[in-house]
Amino acid sequence: MSYTDEVLERVKTQNPNEPEFLQAVTEVLNTLKPVVEVHPEYQKVSLLERLCEPERIISFRVPWLDDNGQVQVNKGYRIQFNGAIGPYKGGLRFHPSVNQSIMKFLAFEQVFKNSLTGLPIGGGKGGSNFDPKGKSDNEIMKFCQSFMTELQRHIGHDCDVPAGDIGVGGREIGYLFGQYRRIRDKYEAGVLTGKGLTYGGSLARKEATGFGLLYFMREMLKANGKDLNGKKVLISGSGNVAIYAAQKATEYGAKVVAMSDSNGCIYDENGINLDVIKKIKEVERKRIKEYLNYVPSAKYYEDKDGFRNIWTIKADIALPCATQNEISLDAAKTLVANGVWAVGEGANMPTTNEAVNYLLENKVLLAPAKAANAGGVATSALEMSQNSMRYSWTFDEVNAKLDGIMTNIFKNCKEAAEEYGFGNNYVAGANIAGFKKVADAMYAQGLI
């Protein structure tokens, strides 16, 4: 049994009830075998064992008072997974599905994603099983204040810098930052990213993950003799990532014909009207089926039994931008059968390992999440830089830096895949390129 196989078996034994975490570790370790073989020193210092174990898991209760005067209690988490190359960096997710397994998988992925950006940031993640949907602004504020009252003990601009994720947007970041400032009695703008522009936020941060996904896709398609112009695109989700991925795809000449939310998807053969989507989701905060009230010629398909109907629509390119494991093996088979030849992961681990293997076996170009959606955290790191300088760059300046970072990420993924015999398997390339920087830093810093 190889060293990587031994480590994987150990991780499975020690984390038996954490399927999402095991899925993420399995995918990474299976692609690192050729790298570890030429670096026997990693085994001597148990580098992979340490890489797969978080440096710190923080779990806490979050009590808060709802509008009816009832006390509610949620679970809170912060996983500080690896700080070898910089302060822990990663978002906060507020969603009922949040548990330790999901937090660990996200933090583990974040280690490699942050490494790929080339910026000095380690990997972490956090959140709560609190559900912002249906809550008043007052309830969300009270929850965020309670959450930060505990979290503030563990974060700082040179220690751990959280950001937003699912369920945590500008409103939540504002409440969290306000409570941090109140407790610490300091204006540490760099302790949270995704802030409003009036108090240290960065231009282009809202657009960054979606734009970055398309910059990576542009480079991947170009390297394989293809482009986006005239192609039909499916984009799951309708949050920031999906909306701005759709905007940039349209700018590149693609036609986005379908988008979705957690209930179902809309199909518009003339191309999705993004102004309508933004109104529904960013202003009215309603379900995506409201799109039909503005565009009666569109169609709405409600999801049933966990299968996302958006993947049954014929197209050239699929961009999963909603949540983890939304493309199952069956969905992957449907995509291939319907002519999809490229997939770009805007969400974190949106494709199951079985589906990833099927797509690669069928020569589908696959842009892996830890590389393709790194634009968000890259721009968060740029926000940290601006906070440190007490200075703000223009939208065009930030966007140009983002484009350069994503272009370089693809270049590194491509070169790593080719160097270790993986061809145009950019999943392997991303894992290897992200791993090498972290591994070298861990090895240099000794047994810690």
C-alpha positions as CSV (number, residue, x, y, z in Angstrom):
1,M,0.0,0.0,0.0
2,S,1.3,3.4,-1.0
3,Y,1.9,6.2,1.5
4,T,-1.1,8.2,0.2
5,D,-3.3,5.1,0.5
6,E,-2.2,4.6,4.1
7,V,-3.0,8.2,4.9
8,L,-6.4,8.0,3.2
9,E,-7.3,4.8,5.2
10,R,-6.3,6.5,8.4
11,V,-8.4,9.6,7.6
12,K,-11.4,7.4,6.8
13,T,-11.0,5.5,10.1
14,Q,-10.6,8.7,12.2
15,N,-13.5,10.6,10.5
16,P,-16.2,7.9,9.9
17,N,-19.2,10.2,9.9
18,E,-17.9,13.0,7.8
19,P,-18.7,12.1,4.1
20,E,-18.1,15.6,2.6
21,F,-14.7,15.8,4.3
22,L,-13.7,12.3,3.2
23,Q,-14.9,13.1,-0.3
24,A,-12.6,16.1,-0.5
25,V,-9.6,14.3,1.0
26,T,-10.0,11.3,-1.3
27,E,-10.1,13.4,-4.4
28,V,-6.9,15.3,-3.4
29,L,-4.8,12.4,-2.1
30,N,-5.6,10.2,-5.2
31,T,-4.0,12.8,-7.4
32,L,-0.9,13.5,-5.2
33,K,0.6,10.0,-5.5
34,P,3.1,10.9,-8.3
35,V,4.2,14.0,-6.4
36,V,4.7,12.2,-3.1
37,E,6.7,9.4,-4.8
38,V,9.4,11.9,-5.8
39,H,9.5,13.5,-2.3
40,P,10.1,10.6,0.2
41,E,11.0,13.2,2.8
42,Y,7.3,14.1,3.1
43,Q,6.6,10.6,4.5
44,K,9.4,10.9,7.1
45,V,7.8,14.0,8.6
46,S,4.2,12.7,8.3
47,L,3.4,15.6,6.1
48,L,0.2,14.2,4.6
49,E,-1.1,13.2,8.0
50,R,-0.7,16.7,9.2
51,L,-2.1,18.2,6.0
52,C,-5.3,16.2,6.5
53,E,-5.8,17.2,10.1
54,P,-7.0,20.7,11.0
55,E,-4.7,22.8,13.2
56,R,-7.7,23.8,15.2
57,I,-11.5,23.2,15.3
58,I,-13.5,25.7,17.2
59,S,-17.2,24.9,18.0
60,F,-19.5,27.0,20.1
61,R,-23.1,27.7,20.9
62,V,-24.9,30.9,19.6
63,P,-27.9,31.9,21.7
64,W,-30.0,34.8,20.3
65,L,-33.5,36.3,20.9
66,D,-36.0,36.2,18.1
67,D,-38.7,38.8,17.4
68,N,-41.2,36.9,19.5
69,G,-39.0,37.1,22.5
70,Q,-38.0,33.4,22.3
71,V,-34.4,32.3,22.9
72,Q,-33.0,30.4,19.9
73,V,-29.7,28.4,20.0
74,N,-27.6,27.5,17.0
75,K,-24.2,25.9,16.6
76,G,-21.2,27.9,15.4
77,Y,-17.9,26.8,13.9
78,R,-14.5,28.0,12.8
79,I,-12.1,25.5,11.3
80,Q,-8.5,26.9,11.2
81,F,-7.1,24.2,8.9
82,N,-3.6,25.3,7.8
83,G,-1.7,28.5,8.4
84,A,1.6,27.5,6.8
85,I,1.6,30.2,4.2
86,G,-0.4,33.0,5.9
87,P,-3.3,33.9,8.2
88,Y,-6.3,31.6,7.9
89,K,-8.7,32.9,5.3
90,G,-12.1,31.6,4.3
91,G,-15.7,32.4,4.4
92,L,-18.6,32.0,6.9
93,R,-21.6,30.0,5.8
94,F,-25.0,30.4,7.4
95,H,-27.2,27.5,6.3
96,P,-29.2,24.7,8.0
97,S,-27.0,22.1,6.4
98,V,-23.9,23.3,8.1
99,N,-22.1,20.7,10.3
100,Q,-18.5,19.8,11.1
101,S,-18.0,17.6,8.1
102,I,-19.1,20.4,5.7
103,M,-17.0,22.9,7.6
104,K,-13.9,20.6,7.4
105,F,-14.3,19.9,3.7
106,L,-14.6,23.6,2.9
107,A,-11.6,24.5,5.0
108,F,-9.5,21.7,3.5
109,E,-10.4,22.8,0.0
110,Q,-9.6,26.4,1.0
111,V,-6.0,25.5,1.9
112,F,-5.3,24.6,-1.8
113,K,-7.5,27.3,-3.3
114,N,-5.7,30.0,-1.3
115,S,-2.3,28.5,-2.2
116,L,-3.2,28.6,-5.9
117,T,-3.9,32.4,-5.8
118,G,-0.2,33.0,-5.1
119,L,-1.1,35.2,-2.2
120,P,0.1,34.7,1.4
121,I,-3.1,33.3,2.9
122,G,-3.8,30.0,4.7
123,G,-7.0,28.0,4.7
124,G,-10.0,28.2,7.1
125,K,-13.8,28.2,7.1
126,G,-16.6,28.7,9.5
127,G,-20.3,29.2,9.9
128,S,-23.5,28.1,11.6
129,N,-26.6,26.0,11.0
130,F,-28.6,29.3,11.4
131,D,-30.9,29.9,8.4
132,P,-31.2,33.6,7.4
133,K,-34.2,32.8,5.1
134,G,-37.4,34.2,6.6
135,K,-35.7,36.1,9.3
136,S,-36.1,39.8,9.9
137,D,-33.2,42.2,9.7
138,N,-33.4,42.6,13.5
139,E,-33.2,38.8,14.1
140,I,-30.2,38.5,11.7
141,M,-28.5,41.4,13.5
142,K,-29.0,39.7,16.9
143,F,-27.7,36.4,15.6
144,C,-24.6,38.0,14.0
145,Q,-23.8,39.9,17.2
146,S,-24.0,36.8,19.3
147,F,-22.0,34.8,16.8
148,M,-19.2,37.4,16.7
149,T,-19.2,37.7,20.5
150,E,-17.6,34.3,20.5
151,L,-15.8,34.3,17.2
152,Q,-13.9,37.5,18.0
153,R,-11.7,35.6,20.4
154,H,-10.2,33.6,17.6
155,I,-9.8,36.0,14.7
156,G,-7.6,39.0,13.7
157,H,-6.1,40.6,10.6
158,D,-2.8,38.7,11.2
159,C,-4.4,35.5,12.5
160,D,-7.7,34.6,10.8
161,V,-9.7,36.6,8.4
162,P,-13.3,35.4,7.7
163,A,-15.4,36.5,4.7
164,G,-18.9,35.7,3.4
165,D,-20.3,32.5,1.8
166,I,-23.7,31.1,1.4
167,G,-26.2,33.0,3.6
168,V,-23.6,35.6,4.5
169,G,-23.6,38.7,2.3
170,G,-23.0,42.4,2.8
171,R,-25.7,42.8,5.4
172,E,-24.4,40.0,7.6
173,I,-20.7,41.1,7.2
174,G,-21.8,44.6,8.3
175,Y,-23.4,43.3,11.5
176,L,-20.5,41.0,12.2
177,F,-17.9,43.8,11.7
178,G,-19.9,46.3,13.8
179,Q,-19.9,43.8,16.8
180,Y,-16.2,43.1,16.4
181,R,-15.4,46.8,16.4
182,R,-17.6,47.3,19.4
183,I,-16.0,44.5,21.5
184,R,-12.4,45.2,20.5
185,D,-12.7,49.0,20.5
186,K,-10.4,49.1,17.5
187,Y,-10.9,49.7,13.8
188,E,-9.3,46.7,12.3
189,A,-10.7,46.8,8.8
190,G,-8.7,43.8,7.6
191,V,-10.3,41.4,10.1
192,L,-13.3,40.7,7.7
193,T,-13.5,40.9,4.0
194,G,-16.6,41.4,1.8
195,K,-17.3,44.7,3.7
196,G,-19.3,47.6,2.4
197,L,-17.5,50.2,0.3
198,T,-18.0,52.8,3.0
199,Y,-16.0,51.0,5.6
200,G,-13.1,49.3,3.9
201,G,-14.6,47.0,1.3
202,S,-13.2,46.5,-2.2
203,L,-14.6,47.3,-5.5
204,A,-15.2,44.2,-7.7
205,R,-15.5,41.9,-4.6
206,K,-19.2,41.1,-5.3
207,E,-18.4,40.2,-8.9
208,A,-15.1,38.5,-8.2
209,T,-16.0,34.8,-7.9
210,G,-18.3,34.8,-11.0
211,F,-15.9,36.9,-13.1
212,G,-12.9,34.8,-12.0
213,L,-14.7,31.6,-13.0
214,L,-15.1,33.0,-16.5
215,Y,-11.5,34.2,-16.7
216,F,-10.4,30.7,-15.8
217,M,-12.8,29.1,-18.3
218,R,-11.6,31.5,-21.0
219,E,-8.0,30.4,-20.5
220,M,-9.0,26.7,-20.3
221,L,-11.0,26.8,-23.5
222,K,-8.3,28.8,-25.3
223,A,-5.7,26.2,-24.3
224,N,-7.9,23.5,-26.0
225,G,-8.7,25.5,-29.1
226,K,-12.2,26.6,-28.1
227,D,-13.9,29.7,-26.9
228,L,-17.2,30.9,-25.3
229,N,-18.6,32.9,-28.3
230,G,-22.0,31.6,-29.4
231,K,-22.1,28.8,-26.9
232,K,-25.2,27.8,-24.8
233,V,-24.5,27.9,-21.1
234,L,-26.3,26.4,-18.1
235,I,-25.7,28.1,-14.7
236,S,-27.0,26.6,-11.5
237,G,-27.7,29.0,-8.7
238,S,-28.8,32.6,-8.7
239,G,-26.6,34.2,-6.1
240,N,-23.6,36.4,-6.6
241,V,-21.4,33.7,-8.2
242,A,-24.1,32.7,-10.7
243,I,-25.2,36.2,-11.5
244,Y,-21.8,37.6,-12.3
245,A,-20.7,34.4,-14.0
246,A,-23.7,34.9,-16.3
247,Q,-22.8,38.5,-16.8
248,K,-19.2,37.8,-17.9
249,A,-20.2,34.8,-20.0
250,T,-22.6,37.0,-21.9
251,E,-19.9,39.6,-22.4
252,Y,-17.8,36.9,-24.0
253,G,-20.6,36.2,-26.4
254,A,-22.2,33.1,-24.8
255,K,-25.9,32.7,-24.3
256,V,-27.0,31.7,-20.8
257,V,-30.2,29.8,-21.3
258,A,-30.9,28.5,-17.7
259,M,-30.4,29.4,-14.1
260,S,-31.8,28.0,-10.9
261,D,-32.4,28.2,-7.2
262,S,-33.0,25.5,-4.6
263,N,-36.6,24.9,-5.8
264,G,-36.1,24.6,-9.6
265,C,-34.8,26.2,-12.7
266,I,-35.9,28.6,-15.4
267,Y,-35.2,28.1,-19.1
268,D,-35.2,31.0,-21.5
269,E,-34.2,30.0,-25.1
270,N,-33.6,33.7,-25.9
271,G,-31.1,34.1,-23.2
272,I,-31.6,34.9,-19.5
273,N,-32.4,38.5,-18.8
274,L,-30.0,39.3,-16.0
275,D,-31.6,42.6,-15.0
276,V,-34.7,40.6,-14.1
277,I,-32.7,38.0,-12.2
278,K,-30.9,40.8,-10.2
279,K,-34.2,42.4,-9.4
280,I,-35.8,39.2,-8.2
281,K,-32.8,38.0,-6.2
282,E,-30.9,41.1,-5.1
283,V,-33.8,43.5,-4.5
284,E,-37.0,41.5,-3.9
285,R,-35.3,38.4,-2.5
286,K,-37.9,36.1,-4.1
287,R,-37.8,32.7,-5.7
288,I,-36.5,32.4,-9.3
289,K,-39.9,31.2,-10.7
290,E,-41.0,34.9,-10.4
291,Y,-38.9,35.3,-13.6
292,L,-42.0,34.1,-15.5
293,N,-43.9,37.2,-14.4
294,Y,-41.5,39.3,-16.3
295,V,-40.7,36.9,-19.2
296,P,-43.9,34.9,-19.9
297,S,-42.2,33.0,-22.7
298,A,-39.7,31.4,-20.3
299,K,-40.3,28.0,-18.7
300,Y,-39.9,26.8,-15.1
301,Y,-39.1,23.3,-14.1
302,E,-39.4,22.4,-10.4
303,D,-36.8,20.0,-8.9
304,K,-38.0,16.7,-7.6
305,D,-36.4,13.9,-5.6
306,G,-33.1,15.7,-5.3
307,F,-32.4,15.7,-9.1
308,R,-31.7,19.2,-10.5
309,N,-33.7,19.6,-13.8
310,I,-31.3,22.3,-15.0
311,W,-28.8,19.5,-16.0
312,T,-31.4,18.0,-18.4
313,I,-31.3,21.0,-20.7
314,K,-29.2,20.8,-23.8
315,A,-26.2,23.1,-23.9
316,D,-22.5,23.3,-24.6
317,I,-21.2,24.4,-21.2
318,A,-22.4,23.8,-17.6
319,L,-21.4,26.1,-14.7
320,P,-22.5,24.7,-11.3
321,C,-22.6,27.7,-9.0
322,A,-25.0,26.7,-6.3
323,T,-23.7,24.2,-3.7
324,Q,-21.8,21.0,-3.1
325,N,-22.6,17.7,-4.9
326,E,-25.2,19.2,-7.2
327,I,-23.9,17.2,-10.1
328,S,-24.3,13.5,-9.4
329,L,-23.2,10.6,-11.6
330,D,-26.6,10.5,-13.2
331,A,-26.5,14.2,-13.8
332,A,-23.1,13.9,-15.4
333,K,-24.3,11.2,-17.7
334,T,-27.2,13.4,-18.7
335,L,-24.9,16.4,-19.4
336,V,-22.6,14.3,-21.6
337,A,-25.6,12.8,-23.5
338,N,-26.9,16.3,-24.1
339,G,-23.7,17.5,-25.6
340,V,-22.0,19.4,-22.8
341,W,-18.3,19.4,-23.4
342,A,-17.0,21.8,-20.7
343,V,-17.9,22.2,-17.0
344,G,-16.7,25.0,-14.7
345,E,-17.2,24.7,-11.0
346,G,-18.3,28.0,-9.5
347,A,-19.5,26.4,-6.2
348,N,-17.3,24.5,-3.8
349,M,-17.1,20.7,-4.7
350,P,-20.3,20.8,-6.8
351,T,-19.5,17.5,-8.5
352,T,-19.3,14.1,-6.8
353,N,-16.1,12.2,-7.3
354,E,-17.9,9.6,-9.4
355,A,-19.3,12.4,-11.6
356,V,-15.8,14.0,-11.9
357,N,-14.4,10.7,-13.1
358,Y,-17.2,10.2,-15.6
359,L,-16.8,13.6,-17.1
360,L,-13.0,13.2,-17.4
361,E,-13.4,9.7,-19.0
362,N,-15.7,11.3,-21.5
363,K,-13.2,14.0,-22.4
364,V,-15.2,16.8,-20.9
365,L,-13.0,19.8,-20.0
366,L,-13.4,20.3,-16.3
367,A,-12.4,23.5,-14.4
368,P,-12.1,22.4,-10.7
369,A,-13.6,24.6,-8.0
370,K,-10.5,25.1,-5.9
371,A,-8.9,26.8,-9.0
372,A,-11.8,28.1,-11.0
373,N,-13.7,29.8,-8.1
374,A,-10.6,31.2,-6.4
375,G,-11.4,34.7,-7.7
376,G,-13.5,35.5,-4.6
377,V,-10.8,34.7,-2.0
378,A,-8.2,36.3,-4.3
379,T,-10.1,39.6,-4.3
380,S,-10.7,39.2,-0.5
381,A,-6.9,39.1,-0.1
382,L,-6.7,42.2,-2.3
383,E,-9.2,43.8,0.0
384,M,-6.9,43.0,2.9
385,S,-4.0,44.6,1.1
386,Q,-6.0,47.8,0.5
387,N,-7.0,47.8,4.2
388,S,-3.3,47.5,5.2
389,M,-2.4,50.4,3.0
390,R,-5.5,52.4,4.0
391,Y,-6.0,52.9,0.3
392,S,-8.6,51.9,-2.4
393,W,-8.0,50.7,-5.9
394,T,-10.5,51.4,-8.7
395,F,-12.8,48.7,-10.1
396,D,-10.7,48.4,-13.2
397,E,-7.5,48.0,-11.2
398,V,-8.9,45.3,-9.0
399,N,-10.5,43.5,-12.0
400,A,-7.2,43.6,-13.9
401,K,-5.4,42.1,-10.9
402,L,-8.1,39.4,-10.6
403,D,-7.8,38.6,-14.3
404,G,-4.0,38.2,-13.9
405,I,-4.4,36.0,-10.9
406,M,-6.9,33.7,-12.6
407,T,-4.8,33.5,-15.8
408,N,-1.8,32.5,-13.7
409,I,-3.8,29.9,-11.7
410,F,-4.8,28.2,-15.0
411,K,-1.2,28.3,-16.2
412,N,0.0,26.7,-13.0
413,C,-2.7,24.0,-13.1
414,K,-1.9,23.2,-16.7
415,E,1.8,23.0,-16.1
416,A,1.4,20.8,-13.0
417,A,-1.0,18.4,-14.8
418,E,1.4,18.0,-17.7
419,E,4.5,17.7,-15.5
420,Y,3.0,14.7,-13.7
421,G,1.4,13.0,-16.7
422,F,-2.2,14.0,-16.2
423,G,-2.6,15.8,-19.6
424,N,-5.5,18.2,-19.5
425,N,-6.8,16.8,-16.2
426,Y,-7.0,20.2,-14.5
427,V,-8.5,18.6,-11.3
428,A,-5.2,16.9,-10.7
429,G,-3.3,19.9,-11.9
430,A,-5.0,22.2,-9.3
431,N,-4.5,19.7,-6.5
432,I,-0.8,19.4,-7.3
433,A,-0.1,23.0,-7.8
434,G,-1.9,24.0,-4.6
435,F,-0.2,21.2,-2.6
436,K,3.4,21.9,-3.6
437,K,3.5,25.4,-2.1
438,V,1.8,24.4,1.2
439,A,4.0,21.3,1.4
440,D,7.2,23.2,0.9
441,A,6.2,25.7,3.6
442,M,5.2,23.0,6.1
443,Y,8.4,21.1,5.5
444,A,10.5,24.2,6.0
445,Q,8.8,25.1,9.2
446,G,9.5,21.8,10.9
447,L,7.3,19.5,12.9
448,I,4.4,21.8,14.1
